[in-house]
């Protein structure tokens, strides 16, 4: 895909760009589903320890079909890292609001 049969060294950048855009669109749809369904119990698992609700399974399948496996793994790790960082920052902010006291 994306290579000229007569000149295998020539790469059609428009094909690659279209594939990337399809991947990004599928990725965004999956992560939007995760955010929308965040209150539901996660019953499905993906790479990088990512758990997601069954309601997002179709979006996940589409994401995996439209993106290279290495990209899926990279995006999942990035998403998980960003979520952990946000939880950490939110936790620190709530402690600051309480005057440094823990809520536990």
KEKE-3310 file (N, C-alpha, C; in steps of 0.2 Angstrom, whole numbers, plus 5000, padded with zeros to 4 digits):
npx = (5004:5003:5014:5022:5020:5029:5039:5046:5053:5046:5035:5018:5013:5000:4992:4997:4995:4981:4978:4984:4976:4963:4967:4969:4956:4949:4955:4953:4939:4937:4944:4936:4924:4928:4930:4916:4910:4915:4910:4905:4907:4923:4926:4933:4949:4964:4980:4994:4988:4976:4960:4943:4925:4912:4904:4912:4918:4916:4921:4934:4938:4937:4947:4958:4958:4961:4973:4990:4997:5008:5006:4994:4997:5007:4998:4989:4997:5002:4989:4986:4996:4994:4982:4985:4994:4985:4976:4985:4989:4976:4974:4984:4980:4968:4972:4979:4969:4963:4972:4983:4980:4976:4962:4959)
npy = (4994:5011:5011:5013:5002:5001:5009:5005:5012:5024:5033:5035:5049:5054:5043:5038:5049:5049:5037:5039:5049:5042:5033:5042:5047:5036:5033:5044:5043:5031:5035:5046:5039:5032:5042:5047:5036:5034:5032:5019:5001:4994:4981:4976:4972:4980:4983:4989:4989:4995:4997:4995:5000:4988:4995:5002:4993:4991:5003:5002:4990:4996:5006:4997:4991:5002:5007:5005:4991:4995:5008:5009:5003:5013:5024:5020:5018:5032:5038:5032:5036:5050:5050:5045:5055:5066:5062:5062:5076:5081:5076:5082:5095:5095:5092:5103:5112:5108:5112:5105:5094:5076:5067:5055)
npz = (5000:4996:4988:4972:4959:4948:4952:4965:4975:4976:4986:4989:4996:4998:5000:5011:5020:5020:5026:5039:5043:5044:5054:5065:5066:5070:5082:5090:5090:5098:5110:5114:5116:5128:5137:5137:5142:5154:5167:5168:5171:5167:5156:5146:5140:5134:5126:5135:5148:5148:5151:5146:5144:5139:5130:5122:5113:5099:5094:5098:5090:5077:5078:5080:5068:5059:5062:5064:5073:5081:5083:5089:5101:5106:5107:5116:5127:5129:5132:5144:5152:5152:5158:5171:5175:5175:5185:5196:5197:5199:5211:5219:5218:5225:5238:5241:5241:5253:5262:5263:5269:5270:5262:5267)
capx = (5000:5007:5021:5021:5022:5034:5045:5045:5056:5042:5030:5013:5012:4993:4989:4999:4991:4974:4978:4985:4970:4959:4969:4968:4949:4947:4958:4949:4932:4938:4945:4930:4920:4931:4928:4909:4907:4920:4907:4903:4913:4927:4926:4937:4956:4968:4987:4996:4984:4970:4953:4937:4918:4910:4900:4917:4921:4915:4925:4940:4939:4938:4953:4963:4958:4963:4979:4996:4998:5013:5003:4989:5001:5009:4993:4986:5002:5001:4983:4986:5001:4991:4977:4989:4997:4980:4974:4990:4988:4970:4974:4988:4976:4963:4976:4981:4963:4961:4977:4988:4977:4973:4955:4959)
capy = (5000:5017:5011:5013:4995:5002:5012:5003:5017:5030:5032:5040:5052:5056:5037:5037:5054:5047:5031:5042:5053:5037:5031:5047:5048:5030:5033:5049:5040:5027:5038:5049:5034:5030:5048:5047:5030:5033:5030:5012:4997:4992:4974:4973:4975:4982:4984:4994:4989:4999:4994:5000:4997:4985:4999:5005:4988:4993:5009:4999:4986:5000:5009:4992:4990:5007:5009:5000:4989:4999:5015:5007:5002:5019:5029:5017:5020:5039:5039:5029:5040:5056:5049:5045:5062:5070:5060:5064:5083:5083:5074:5087:5101:5094:5092:5110:5116:5106:5115:5100:5088:5071:5066:5048)
capz = (5000:4996:4984:4965:4957:4943:4955:4972:4980:4976:4990:4987:5002:4999:5002:5018:5024:5021:5031:5045:5045:5046:5060:5070:5067:5074:5088:5093:5092:5104:5116:5116:5119:5134:5141:5138:5146:5160:5173:5167:5173:5162:5156:5141:5141:5128:5127:5140:5154:5147:5152:5143:5144:5133:5125:5117:5109:5092:5092:5098:5084:5072:5080:5079:5060:5055:5065:5064:5080:5085:5084:5094:5108:5108:5108:5122:5133:5130:5135:5151:5155:5153:5163:5177:5177:5177:5192:5201:5197:5202:5219:5222:5219:5230:5244:5242:5243:5260:5266:5263:5273:5266:5263:5269)
cpx = (5004:5013:5019:5024:5028:5040:5044:5048:5051:5036:5025:5011:5004:4990:4991:4996:4984:4974:4979:4979:4964:4960:4967:4960:4946:4949:4954:4942:4932:4939:4940:4925:4922:4929:4920:4906:4911:4916:4905:4909:4917:4928:4930:4944:4959:4975:4988:4992:4978:4964:4948:4931:4917:4907:4905:4920:4921:4920:4933:4942:4941:4945:4959:4964:4961:4970:4984:4996:5003:5010:4998:4992:5004:5004:4990:4991:5002:4995:4983:4991:4998:4986:4980:4991:4991:4977:4979:4990:4982:4970:4978:4984:4971:4966:4977:4975:4961:4967:4982:4986:4975:4966:4954:4958)
cpy = (5006:5017:5010:5006:4996:5005:5011:5008:5023:5028:5037:5043:5053:5049:5037:5043:5052:5041:5034:5045:5048:5034:5036:5048:5042:5030:5038:5047:5035:5030:5043:5045:5032:5036:5048:5042:5029:5031:5022:5007:4994:4984:4971:4976:4975:4982:4989:4995:4993:4995:4998:4996:4993:4989:5002:5000:4989:4998:5006:4994:4990:5004:5004:4991:4996:5010:5003:4997:4993:5005:5014:5007:5009:5024:5027:5019:5028:5041:5037:5034:5047:5056:5049:5051:5066:5069:5063:5072:5085:5081:5079:5093:5100:5094:5099:5114:5114:5108:5109:5094:5083:5070:5059:5048)
cpz = (5000:4992:4977:4963:4952:4946:4963:4977:4980:4981:4989:4994:5003:5002:5010:5023:5025:5026:5038:5048:5048:5053:5066:5071:5071:5081:5092:5095:5098:5110:5119:5119:5126:5139:5142:5142:5152:5166:5173:5169:5167:5162:5151:5142:5134:5130:5132:5146:5153:5147:5149:5144:5138:5128:5120:5113:5102:5090:5093:5092:5078:5072:5078:5071:5056:5057:5065:5072:5084:5087:5090:5101:5110:5110:5115:5128:5134:5133:5142:5155:5157:5158:5170:5180:5179:5184:5197:5202:5201:5210:5222:5223:5224:5237:5246:5244:5250:5264:5268:5267:5268:5267:5266:5276)
residu = (UNK:UNK:UNK:UNK:UNK:UNK:UNK:UNK:UNK:UNK:UNK:UNK:UNK:UNK:UNK:UNK:UNK:UNK:UNK:UNK:UNK:UNK:UNK:UNK:UNK:UNK:UNK:UNK:UNK:UNK:UNK:UNK:UNK:UNK:UNK:UNK:UNK:UNK:UNK:UNK:UNK:UNK:UNK:UNK:UNK:UNK:UNK:UNK:UNK:UNK:UNK:UNK:UNK:UNK:UNK:UNK:UNK:UNK:UNK:UNK:UNK:UNK:UNK:UNK:UNK:UNK:UNK:UNK:UNK:UNK:UNK:UNK:UNK:UNK:UNK:UNK:UNK:UNK:UNK:UNK:UNK:UNK:UNK:UNK:UNK:UNK:UNK:UNK:UNK:UNK:UNK:UNK:UNK:UNK:UNK:UNK:UNK:UNK:UNK:UNK:UNK:UNK:UNK:UNK)
# end
